[in-house]
Amino acid sequence: MGQSETAVHSMVDFFLLLMLAGAGDELQGIKRGIIEMADAIFINKADGDNIAKANMAKGEYSNALHLFPPPDSGWIPVVETCSAQTRDGITRVWETIEDFCTYTLKNGFFSSRRMEQDRQVLFDTIDESLRSGFYFRKDIAHQLKKLEAEVVSGKVSPYAAAKELLEKYYSK
């Protein structure tokens, strides 16, 4: 699971995973993390010759979700099929989102998640500001290049180099 998926999951109220049937990546290990984060999985392109494949994928994802621990929200993730082309199942996507919101508002998860999101934004903003302030200082950037070469060549330990840079940063 990539950092981008985790970042998106931490910022949204509802995580909808759209999948394609027959793409050959159903239930691969690389998808495990993102499947585990999903509040709903909709298999798109469930139309024409692809309906049987979409229904098979729906069954596979439904079975796989039972292997994961229950989400903190208490919500049981939904797995359905849909077709953007024929619009079959598209109304169900929105109904699922509304059902999730109703359920999580009622049990308090929605509000607690929003508070956690706000807390995370606070720390992410501080981290980004500190990182930017550190790396964009010309004296730090110059010293960093020098120390990086020394670390790579084994002349100085990475810890000693970091300490030197941080002491320089915080001394002003």
Secondary structure, 3 states (H helix, E strand, C coil): CCHHHHHHHHHCCCCEEEEECCCCCCCCHHHHHHHHHCCEEEEECCCHHHHHHHHHHHHHHHHHHCCCCCCCCCCCCEEEECCCCCCCCHHHHHHHHHHHHHHHHHHCHHHHHHHHHHHHHHHHHHHHHHHHHHHCCHHHHHHHHHHHHHHHCCCCCHHHHHHHHHHHHHCC
